[in-house]
Amino acid sequence: MTAPIHIVWFKRDLRIADHGALAVAAERAATDGGVVLPLYVVEPGLWAEPDMAARHWEFVADSLAALRADLAALGQPLVVRVGEIIAVLDDLCAGGRVAGLYAHQETGNGWTFARDRRVRAWAKARGLRFDEPRQSGVIRGLAHRDGWSARWDRFMAQAPWPTPGALQPVDRLDPGAIPTADALGLRADPCPQRQPGGARAGLDLLDSFLDRRGRSYRWAMSSPVTAFDACSRLSPHLAWGTLSVRQVAQRTWAAQRIWKAETGAAAQAWRQSLQSFSARLHWHCHFAQKLEDAPRLEVDNLHRGYDGLRPDTADPERLAAWAEGRTGLPFVDACMRALRNTGYLNFRMRAMVQAVATYHLWLPWRDSGLVLARRFTDYDPGIHWPQAQMQAGTTGINTVRIYNPVKQGYDQDADGRFIRRWVPELAAVPAAVVHEPWRWDGAATLLGRGYPAPIVDHQQAARAARERIHAVRRSAAVRDEADRIQARHGSRRSGLRQRGGSNGRRGPRAPATAPEQGQFDFDAR
């Protein structure tokens, strides 16, 4: 092959719309008479990582098939290779004149962070141009958070990258097969209600949310009874990049403009719900920015004053009981079983199950976080790990929120409908006590037989956890470090005066409505 080759390396950006790397490569190819080679590399090393699971791969495989079809319609289908990225690139370079490599910036786990550094070094050693445009509001090399929100707004308001009109086919290049989860050696991971991947599926969800489902979003997103329908369910599409954040933001803003001109109760409901949803699009990038700025946050406490607070390794029996939904706390068990079967859980319930794991069961956040990472189809490391730590109380800058799992059940599933769906062992328990079956007259015939007794006294466990956390927080040195962390990683609101630091001195502090105050994983939109 004599024409220059411009390789577009797809990662968590499995789409052709608003795709900066594809647009830049196509423009360069048009200039130098070259061709665009769209490439996805299935990396066994990545899929062997402890945070990856078959349900992730199956969503990705759906998305790759859809992406291949979309690219084929432009003239060149997606090329899929299995192996180590640099070996694949070396092989492609041996077969033709590679003029450039293009890939979006990614805020991933430690494995992908190290992988990307190796690829940059490889390209530099070859004298090969490697362009990495942004695809979200996350800013690489950010010195501080001042003005971050305004920069996010400007980026999202920019025109989307144009989709190439056509791609010249690359001669004599086998597109390659998309492997199965079994072929990758991934552990069996039944998820019968997993969302399908692909840009079309994402766009259909966006349409239905903005046209119908989103009207009750503000009020319905907290309860799992209503959230599975009222939430956008776009989170896996944003996590794996079948849609861009900018696509969703601009469509949301357009809907807001329409409803702003309308009157009546329906218009008011839409305005409030879309305002809440738009705010969460900011939060998506706000949390990912934390991991971008501090990659070790995936494995180390953000505030090192909390080192040694919990055991280094999890109690395996407690971890398994929590992960499998057999803690004896009905609402917790229902949430964990729903997550296992659907790959989804709404934001408040994500916060609760992580709080129960890290406070009531006193499990290390990394261990419970890995379970949730593997269960969430929408797992996004840049969002997941900062939030996992936030709910475990190890950031030093967030409110300690120890959710009462029984009260949350009464608040969010008053009649026990969600519990009865996912914990059928409790079908005979009257609705009045289904959240606390140990209070039922027939408890002796149920607990320890058909359904476990509570693994802990949740009230006593919460008191003990609160005392341990606050014992650390009372230290002056811990408070000083918390102020430094807040200055580096805390949210900002343009035009709002910063409040005093946690030790009484003036210093940066997040506004009361900032995302740190309690949402878990915008993975759960």
TATA-V215450 format. One line per field, one symbol per residue. burial: # if it has 9 or more other ideal C-beta (glycine too) atoms within 8 Angstrom, else .. A space follows every 50 residues. Layout:
BEGIN
burial = ???
END
This chain:
BEGIN
burial = #.########################.##....##############.#. ######################.#.######.#.##.##.###..#.### #########.###.##.###.###...#.##.#######..#..#..##. ##..##...##.##..##.#.......#..#..#.#..#.#..##.###. ###.##.###..######.#####.###.##################### ###.##..#..#....#.##########.#############.#..##.. ###.##...#...#...##.##..#.######################## ###############.################################.# ######.###.##..#.######..#..#...######.#..#..##... ##.###.#..##.###.###.##....######.########........ ##....####...####.#######
END
